[in-house]
Amino acid sequence: MPRSRLFPSLTLGVRPAKTTIFRWLYDELRRAILDRRLRAGEKLPSTRELAKQYQVARGTVVAVFEQLAAEGYIEPRRGSGATVKRTLPEKYSEVSSPLMRGTVRPSA
């Protein structure tokens, strides 16, 4: 039987009503990174482990990881999982990113 690793620094909050699973997971992981509960260079649990631990579809976890990687929070490594980037993007250090809020406006 495979061992399941516990990630106490990754205790996620309760999903608010009317919040999609993607949005909830994205917000919780991003907050864990910004709050430094997940430290720079720290390896994240696998998408399978997260999906199992929080009873969500693995595809949702993969999509969240892809979004976090695109924004510069994590660095995925094929076959080796993902780690928190050592240098976080300043433009996304506010509470929620403009991209995810849908308020990105073209610059003049």
ZAMI-334961 format. One record per atom (N, C-alpha, C, CB): residue number from 0; y, x, z negated; atom name. Coordinates in steps of 0.05 Angstrom, whole numbers, plus 32768, in hexadecimal, padded with zeros to 4 digits. Glycine has a CB too. Example, Ala and Ser with C-alpha at 12.3 -4.5 7.8 and 13.67 -1.06 7.14 Angstrom:
<kolfis>
KOLFI   num      Y      X      Z   atomo
KOLFI     0   7F8E   8108   7F64       N
KOLFI     0   7FA6   80F6   7F64      CA
KOLFI     0   7FBE   8108   7F64       C
KOLFI     0   7FA7   80E2   7F4B      CB
KOLFI     1   7FD3   8101   7F72       N
KOLFI     1   7FEB   8111   7F71      CA
KOLFI     1   8001   8102   7F63       C
KOLFI     1   7FF4   811A   7F8E      CB
</kolfis>
This chain:
<kolfis>
KOLFI   num      Y      X      Z   atomo
KOLFI     0   7FE8   8011   8000       N
KOLFI     0   8000   8000   8000      CA
KOLFI     0   8019   8012   8000       C
KOLFI     0   8000   7FED   7FE8      CB
KOLFI     1   802C   800D   8013       N
KOLFI     1   8044   801E   8014      CA
KOLFI     1   8056   8019   7FFC       C
KOLFI     1   8053   8018   802E      CB
KOLFI     2   8062   802F   7FF4       N
KOLFI     2   8075   802D   7FDD      CA
KOLFI     2   808F   8023   7FE7       C
KOLFI     2   8078   8049   7FCF      CB
KOLFI     3   809C   8012   7FD7       N
KOLFI     3   80B7   8007   7FDD      CA
KOLFI     3   80CA   8016   7FCA       C
KOLFI     3   80B8   7FE8   7FD9      CB
KOLFI     4   80DE   8022   7FD6       N
KOLFI     4   80F2   8030   7FC6      CA
KOLFI     4   8107   801C   7FBC       C
KOLFI     4   80FF   8047   7FD6      CB
KOLFI     5   8110   8020   7FA4       N
KOLFI     5   8125   800F   7F99      CA
KOLFI     5   813F   801D   7F9D       C
KOLFI     5   8120   8009   7F7B      CB
KOLFI     6   8153   800E   7FA3       N
KOLFI     6   816E   8018   7FA7      CA
KOLFI     6   8181   800A   7F94       C
KOLFI     6   8177   8015   7FC5      CB
KOLFI     7   8182   8013   7F7B       N
KOLFI     7   8193   8005   7F67      CA
KOLFI     7   81B0   8005   7F6E       C
KOLFI     7   818F   8012   7F4C      CB
KOLFI     8   81B9   801A   7F7E       N
KOLFI     8   81D5   801A   7F85      CA
KOLFI     8   81DB   8005   7F9B       C
KOLFI     8   81DD   8036   7F8F      CB
KOLFI     9   81C6   7FF8   7FA4       N
KOLFI     9   81CA   7FE5   7FBA      CA
KOLFI     9   81C4   7FC9   7FB1       C
KOLFI     9   81B7   7FED   7FD1      CB
KOLFI    10   81CA   7FC3   7F98       N
KOLFI    10   81C8   7FA7   7F8F      CA
KOLFI    10   81DE   7F97   7F9C       C
KOLFI    10   81C9   7FA6   7F70      CB
KOLFI    11   81D6   7F83   7FAB       N
KOLFI    11   81EA   7F73   7FBA      CA
KOLFI    11   81F1   7F5A   7FAB       C
KOLFI    11   81DF   7F6D   7FD6      CB
KOLFI    12   8209   7F51   7FAF       N
KOLFI    12   8213   7F39   7FA2      CA
KOLFI    12   8206   7F20   7FAF       C
KOLFI    12   8231   7F37   7FA4      CB
KOLFI    13   820B   7F0A   7FA3       N
KOLFI    13   8200   7EF0   7FAD      CA
KOLFI    13   8210   7EE9   7FC6       C
KOLFI    13   8203   7EDA   7F98      CB
KOLFI    14   8201   7EDF   7FDA       N
KOLFI    14   820E   7ED7   7FF3      CA
KOLFI    14   821E   7EBD   7FEF       C
KOLFI    14   81F9   7ED2   8009      CB
KOLFI    15   8238   7EBE   7FF4       N
KOLFI    15   8249   7EA6   7FF1      CA
KOLFI    15   8240   7E90   8005       C
KOLFI    15   8266   7EAD   7FF5      CB
KOLFI    16   8244   7E78   7FFD       N
KOLFI    16   823E   7E61   800E      CA
KOLFI    16   824F   7E64   8028       C
KOLFI    16   8244   7E46   8000      CB
KOLFI    17   8243   7E5B   803E       N
KOLFI    17   8250   7E5B   8058      CA
KOLFI    17   8255   7E77   8063       C
KOLFI    17   826A   7E4D   8057      CB
KOLFI    18   8249   7E8C   8057       N
KOLFI    18   824C   7EA7   8061      CA
KOLFI    18   8232   7EAE   806F       C
KOLFI    18   8252   7EBC   804A      CB
KOLFI    19   8234   7EB8   8088       N
KOLFI    19   821C   7EBF   8096      CA
KOLFI    19   820E   7ED7   8088       C
KOLFI    19   8222   7EC7   80B4      CB
KOLFI    20   81F4   7ED9   808E       N
KOLFI    20   81E5   7EEE   8082      CA
KOLFI    20   81F0   7F09   808C       C
KOLFI    20   81C6   7EEC   8089      CB
KOLFI    21   81F6   7F0B   80A6       N
KOLFI    21   8202   7F23   80B1      CA
KOLFI    21   821B   7F2B   80A2       C
KOLFI    21   8207   7F20   80CF      CB
KOLFI    22   822D   7F18   809F       N
KOLFI    22   8247   7F1E   8092      CA
KOLFI    22   8243   7F26   8075       C
KOLFI    22   825A   7F06   8094      CB
KOLFI    23   8232   7F18   8067       N
KOLFI    23   822D   7F1F   804B      CA
KOLFI    23   8222   7F3B   8048       C
KOLFI    23   8219   7F0A   803F      CB
KOLFI    24   820D   7F41   8058       N
KOLFI    24   8201   7F5B   8056      CA
KOLFI    24   8214   7F72   805F       C
KOLFI    24   81E7   7F5D   8068      CB
KOLFI    25   8223   7F6D   8074       N
KOLFI    25   8237   7F80   807D      CA
KOLFI    25   824C   7F86   8066       C
KOLFI    25   8246   7F76   8097      CB
KOLFI    26   8256   7F70   805C       N
KOLFI    26   826B   7F73   8047      CA
KOLFI    26   8260   7F82   802E       C
KOLFI    26   8275   7F58   803E      CB
KOLFI    27   8248   7F7B   8026       N
KOLFI    27   823C   7F87   800E      CA
KOLFI    27   8236   7FA5   8013       C
KOLFI    27   8222   7F79   8007      CB
KOLFI    28   822B   7FAC   802A       N
KOLFI    28   8225   7FC8   802F      CA
KOLFI    28   823F   7FD8   8032       C
KOLFI    28   8214   7FCB   8049      CB
KOLFI    29   8252   7FCD   8040       N
KOLFI    29   826C   7FDB   8043      CA
KOLFI    29   827A   7FDF   8028       C
KOLFI    29   827E   7FCB   8056      CB
KOLFI    30   8279   7FCA   8018       N
KOLFI    30   8285   7FCC   7FFD      CA
KOLFI    30   8277   7FE2   7FEC       C
KOLFI    30   8285   7FB1   7FEF      CB
KOLFI    31   825C   7FE3   7FEE       N
KOLFI    31   824D   7FF7   7FDF      CA
KOLFI    31   8255   8013   7FE8       C
KOLFI    31   822F   7FF3   7FE3      CB
KOLFI    32   825B   8016   8002       N
KOLFI    32   8264   8031   800C      CA
KOLFI    32   8280   8037   8002       C
KOLFI    32   8263   8031   802B      CB
KOLFI    33   8292   8024   8005       N
KOLFI    33   82AE   8028   7FFD      CA
KOLFI    33   82B1   802C   7FDF       C
KOLFI    33   82BF   8012   8006      CB
KOLFI    34   82A0   801D   7FCF       N
KOLFI    34   82A0   8020   7FB2      CA
KOLFI    34   8291   8039   7FA8       C
KOLFI    34   8294   8007   7FA5      CB
KOLFI    35   8285   8047   7FBB       N
KOLFI    35   8276   805F   7FB6      CA
KOLFI    35   825C   805A   7FA5       C
KOLFI    35   8287   8073   7FA7      CB
KOLFI    36   8252   8041   7FA6       N
KOLFI    36   8238   803C   7F9B      CA
KOLFI    36   8223   8049   7FAE       C
KOLFI    36   8232   801E   7F98      CB
KOLFI    37   8229   804A   7FC7       N
KOLFI    37   821A   8059   7FDB      CA
KOLFI    37   822C   8071   7FE2       C
KOLFI    37   8213   8048   7FF5      CB
KOLFI    38   8224   8089   7FDA       N
KOLFI    38   8234   80A1   7FDD      CA
KOLFI    38   8232   80AE   7FF8       C
KOLFI    38   822D   80B5   7FC7      CB
KOLFI    39   8246   80BD   7FFF       N
KOLFI    39   8245   80CC   8018      CA
KOLFI    39   822C   80DD   801A       C
KOLFI    39   825E   80DF   801A      CB
KOLFI    40   821F   80DC   8030       N
KOLFI    40   8206   80EB   8035      CA
KOLFI    40   81ED   80DD   802A       C
KOLFI    40   8209   8105   8028      CB
KOLFI    41   81F0   80C8   801B       N
KOLFI    41   81D9   80BA   8010      CA
KOLFI    41   81CA   80AB   8025       C
KOLFI    41   81E2   80A7   7FF9      CB
KOLFI    42   81B0   80AC   8024       N
KOLFI    42   819F   809E   8037      CA
KOLFI    42   819D   8081   802F       C
KOLFI    42   8183   80AB   8038      CB
KOLFI    43   81A0   806F   8043       N
KOLFI    43   819E   8053   803F      CA
KOLFI    43   8180   804B   8040       C
KOLFI    43   81AF   8043   8053      CB
KOLFI    44   8179   8035   8034       N
KOLFI    44   815E   802B   8037      CA
KOLFI    44   8159   8025   8054       C
KOLFI    44   8159   8013   8025      CB
KOLFI    45   8140   8024   805C       N
KOLFI    45   8139   801D   8078      CA
KOLFI    45   8140   8000   807D       C
KOLFI    45   811C   8022   807E      CB
KOLFI    46   8143   7FF9   8096       N
KOLFI    46   8149   7FDD   809D      CA
KOLFI    46   8132   7FCB   8094       C
KOLFI    46   814E   7FDA   80BB      CB
KOLFI    47   811A   7FD5   8096       N
KOLFI    47   8103   7FC5   808D      CA
KOLFI    47   8104   7FC0   806E       C
KOLFI    47   80E9   7FD3   8094      CB
KOLFI    48   810B   7FD5   805F       N
KOLFI    48   810C   7FD2   8042      CA
KOLFI    48   8122   7FBF   803A       C
KOLFI    48   8111   7FEE   8035      CB
KOLFI    49   8139   7FC2   8046       N
KOLFI    49   814F   7FAF   8040      CA
KOLFI    49   8148   7F93   8047       C
KOLFI    49   8169   7FB8   804F      CB
KOLFI    50   813D   7F8F   805F       N
KOLFI    50   8136   7F74   8067      CA
KOLFI    50   8122   7F67   8054       C
KOLFI    50   8129   7F74   8084      CB
KOLFI    51   810E   7F77   804B       N
KOLFI    51   80FA   7F6D   8038      CA
KOLFI    51   8107   7F68   801D       C
KOLFI    51   80E3   7F81   8036      CB
KOLFI    52   8117   7F7B   8013       N
KOLFI    52   8122   7F78   7FF8      CA
KOLFI    52   8134   7F5F   7FF6       C
KOLFI    52   8132   7F91   7FF2      CB
KOLFI    53   8144   7F5A   800B       N
KOLFI    53   8157   7F43   800A      CA
KOLFI    53   814E   7F2B   801B       C
KOLFI    53   8172   7F4D   8014      CB
KOLFI    54   8136   7F2C   8024       N
KOLFI    54   812A   7F16   8033      CA
KOLFI    54   813B   7F0C   804A       C
KOLFI    54   8124   7EFF   8020      CB
KOLFI    55   8143   7F1F   805B       N
KOLFI    55   8152   7F19   8073      CA
KOLFI    55   8144   7F24   808B       C
KOLFI    55   8170   7F24   8071      CB
KOLFI    56   814A   7F1B   80A2       N
KOLFI    56   813E   7F25   80BB      CA
KOLFI    56   8145   7F42   80BF       C
KOLFI    56   8146   7F14   80D3      CB
KOLFI    57   8132   7F52   80C7       N
KOLFI    57   8138   7F6E   80CC      CA
KOLFI    57   814D   7F72   80E2       C
KOLFI    57   811E   7F7D   80D4      CB
KOLFI    58   814C   7F60   80F6       N
KOLFI    58   8160   7F61   810C      CA
KOLFI    58   817D   7F5F   8101       C
KOLFI    58   815B   7F4C   8120      CB
KOLFI    59   8180   7F4F   80EC       N
KOLFI    59   819B   7F4C   80E0      CA
KOLFI    59   81A3   7F66   80D3       C
KOLFI    59   819B   7F35   80CB      CB
KOLFI    60   8190   7F73   80C5       N
KOLFI    60   8196   7F8D   80B8      CA
KOLFI    60   819D   7FA2   80CD       C
KOLFI    60   817E   7F96   80A6      CB
KOLFI    61   818D   7FA2   80E2       N
KOLFI    61   8192   7FB5   80F8      CA
KOLFI    61   81AF   7FB1   8103       C
KOLFI    61   817D   7FB2   810F      CB
KOLFI    62   81B6   7F98   8108       N
KOLFI    62   81D1   7F92   8113      CA
KOLFI    62   81E7   7F9B   80FF       C
KOLFI    62   81D3   7F73   8118      CB
KOLFI    63   81E2   7F97   80E6       N
KOLFI    63   81F6   7FA0   80D2      CA
KOLFI    63   81F8   7FBE   80D2       C
KOLFI    63   81EE   7F96   80B5      CB
KOLFI    64   81E2   7FCC   80D3       N
KOLFI    64   81E2   7FE9   80D4      CA
KOLFI    64   81F1   7FF2   80ED       C
KOLFI    64   81C6   7FF5   80D4      CB
KOLFI    65   81ED   7FE5   8104       N
KOLFI    65   81FA   7FEC   811D      CA
KOLFI    65   8218   7FE9   811A       C
KOLFI    65   81F0   7FDC   8134      CB
KOLFI    66   8221   7FD3   810D       N
KOLFI    66   823E   7FCE   8109      CA
KOLFI    66   824A   7FE4   80F7       C
KOLFI    66   8242   7FB2   80FD      CB
KOLFI    67   823C   7FEA   80E1       N
KOLFI    67   8246   7FFE   80CF      CA
KOLFI    67   8247   801A   80DC       C
KOLFI    67   8234   7FFF   80B6      CB
KOLFI    68   8234   801F   80ED       N
KOLFI    68   8234   8039   80FC      CA
KOLFI    68   824B   8039   8110       C
KOLFI    68   8219   803D   810B      CB
KOLFI    69   8250   8023   811E       N
KOLFI    69   8265   8022   8132      CA
KOLFI    69   8280   8026   8124       C
KOLFI    69   8265   8007   8140      CB
KOLFI    70   8283   801D   810C       N
KOLFI    70   829C   8020   80FD      CA
KOLFI    70   829F   803A   80EF       C
KOLFI    70   829F   8009   80E9      CB
KOLFI    71   8289   804A   80EF       N
KOLFI    71   828B   8065   80E3      CA
KOLFI    71   8283   8067   80C6       C
KOLFI    71   82A6   806F   80E6      CB
KOLFI    72   8275   8053   80BB       N
KOLFI    72   826D   8054   809F      CA
KOLFI    72   8253   8061   809B       C
KOLFI    72   826C   8038   8094      CB
KOLFI    73   8240   805D   80AE       N
KOLFI    73   8226   8069   80AB      CA
KOLFI    73   821F   8078   80C4       C
KOLFI    73   8211   8053   80A5      CB
KOLFI    74   820B   808A   80C1       N
KOLFI    74   8202   809A   80D7      CA
KOLFI    74   81E4   8095   80DA       C
KOLFI    74   8208   80B8   80D3      CB
KOLFI    75   81DC   8086   80EE       N
KOLFI    75   81C0   8080   80F2      CA
KOLFI    75   81B2   8099   80FF       C
KOLFI    75   81BB   8068   8104      CB
KOLFI    76   819A   809D   80F7       N
KOLFI    76   8189   80B3   8102      CA
KOLFI    76   816F   80A7   8109       C
KOLFI    76   8186   80CB   80EE      CB
KOLFI    77   8169   80A5   8123       N
KOLFI    77   8151   8099   812C      CA
KOLFI    77   8138   80A6   811F       C
KOLFI    77   814E   809B   814B      CB
KOLFI    78   8128   8095   8113       N
KOLFI    78   8110   809F   8105      CA
KOLFI    78   8115   80AA   80E9       C
KOLFI    78   8104   80B3   8115      CB
KOLFI    79   812E   80AD   80E1       N
KOLFI    79   8134   80B9   80C7      CA
KOLFI    79   8146   80A6   80B6       C
KOLFI    79   8142   80D3   80CA      CB
KOLFI    80   814B   808F   80C0       N
KOLFI    80   815C   807C   80B1      CA
KOLFI    80   8179   8081   80B6       C
KOLFI    80   8156   807E   8093      CB
KOLFI    81   818A   8079   80A3       N
KOLFI    81   81A7   807C   80A6      CA
KOLFI    81   81B2   8087   808C       C
KOLFI    81   81B4   8061   80AD      CB
KOLFI    82   81C8   8095   808E       N
KOLFI    82   81D6   80A0   8076      CA
KOLFI    82   81F3   8097   8077       C
KOLFI    82   81D3   80BF   8075      CB
KOLFI    83   81FF   8097   8060       N
KOLFI    83   821C   8091   805E      CA
KOLFI    83   822A   80AA   8068       C
KOLFI    83   8224   808B   8040      CB
KOLFI    84   823E   80A5   8079       N
KOLFI    84   824D   80BB   8085      CA
KOLFI    84   825D   80C9   806F       C
KOLFI    84   8260   80B1   809B      CB
KOLFI    85   8260   80E3   8072       N
KOLFI    85   826E   80F3   805E      CA
KOLFI    85   828C   80EE   805F       C
KOLFI    85   8269   8111   8063      CB
KOLFI    86   8296   80E8   8077       N
KOLFI    86   82B3   80E1   807A      CA
KOLFI    86   82B5   80C4   8084       C
KOLFI    86   82C1   80F5   808D      CB
KOLFI    87   82C1   80B3   8074       N
KOLFI    87   82C3   8097   807B      CA
KOLFI    87   82DD   8093   808C       C
KOLFI    87   82C4   8085   8062      CB
KOLFI    88   82DC   807F   809D       N
KOLFI    88   82F3   8079   80AE      CA
KOLFI    88   830A   806D   809D       C
KOLFI    88   82EC   8067   80C5      CB
KOLFI    89   8321   8079   809F       N
KOLFI    89   8338   806F   8090      CA
KOLFI    89   8341   8053   8099       C
KOLFI    89   8350   8082   8092      CB
KOLFI    90   833F   804E   80B3       N
KOLFI    90   8349   8035   80BD      CA
KOLFI    90   8339   801D   80B4       C
KOLFI    90   834A   8035   80DB      CB
KOLFI    91   8321   8021   80A9       N
KOLFI    91   8311   800B   809F      CA
KOLFI    91   830E   800B   8081       C
KOLFI    91   82F5   800D   80AC      CB
KOLFI    92   831F   8019   8073       N
KOLFI    92   831C   801B   8056      CA
KOLFI    92   8328   8004   8047       C
KOLFI    92   8328   8035   804C      CB
KOLFI    93   8334   7FF1   8055       N
KOLFI    93   833E   7FD9   8048      CA
KOLFI    93   8326   7FC7   8041       C
KOLFI    93   8353   7FCA   8059      CB
KOLFI    94   832B   7FB2   8033       N
KOLFI    94   8316   7FA1   8028      CA
KOLFI    94   8303   7F97   803E       C
KOLFI    94   8321   7F8A   801A      CB
KOLFI    95   830E   7F8D   8054       N
KOLFI    95   82FC   7F85   806B      CA
KOLFI    95   8309   7F8F   8084       C
KOLFI    95   82F8   7F66   806B      CB
KOLFI    96   82F9   7F98   8096       N
KOLFI    96   8303   7FA4   80AF      CA
KOLFI    96   8310   7F8F   80C1       C
KOLFI    96   82ED   7FB2   80BD      CB
KOLFI    97   8325   7F96   80D0       N
KOLFI    97   8331   7F84   80E2      CA
KOLFI    97   831E   7F7A   80F7       C
KOLFI    97   8349   7F91   80F0      CB
KOLFI    98   830C   7F8B   8100       N
KOLFI    98   82F8   7F83   8114      CA
KOLFI    98   82E7   7F6C   810A       C
KOLFI    98   82E6   7F9B   811B      CB
KOLFI    99   82DD   7F6E   80F1       N
KOLFI    99   82CC   7F5A   80E6      CA
KOLFI    99   82DB   7F40   80DF       C
KOLFI    99   82BE   7F65   80CE      CB
KOLFI   100   82F5   7F42   80DA       N
KOLFI   100   8305   7F2A   80D4      CA
KOLFI   100   830D   7F1C   80ED       C
KOLFI   100   831D   7F32   80C3      CB
KOLFI   101   830C   7F2A   8104       N
KOLFI   101   8314   7F1E   811D      CA
KOLFI   101   8332   7F1E   8120       C
KOLFI   101   830A   7F02   811F      CB
KOLFI   102   8340   7F30   8112       N
KOLFI   102   835D   7F31   8114      CA
KOLFI   102   8368   7F4A   8122       C
KOLFI   102   8369   7F30   80F8      CB
KOLFI   103   8357   7F56   8132       N
KOLFI   103   8360   7F6E   8141      CA
KOLFI   103   8372   7F64   8156       C
KOLFI   103   8347   7F7E   814D      CB
KOLFI   104   838A   7F71   8157       N
KOLFI   104   839E   7F69   816B      CA
KOLFI   104   83A3   7F81   817D       C
KOLFI   104   83B8   7F5F   815E      CB
KOLFI   105   83A7   7F7C   8197       N
KOLFI   105   83AE   7F93   81A8      CA
KOLFI   105   83C7   7FA0   819F       C
KOLFI   105   83B0   7F8A   81C5      CB
KOLFI   106   83C8   7FBB   81A1       N
KOLFI   106   83E1   7FC9   8199      CA
KOLFI   106   83F4   7FC7   81B0       C
KOLFI   106   83DB   7FE6   8192      CB
KOLFI   107   840D   7FC7   81A9       N
KOLFI   107   8423   7FC4   81BD      CA
KOLFI   107   842A   7FDE   81C9       C
KOLFI   107   843C   7FB7   81B1      CB
</kolfis>
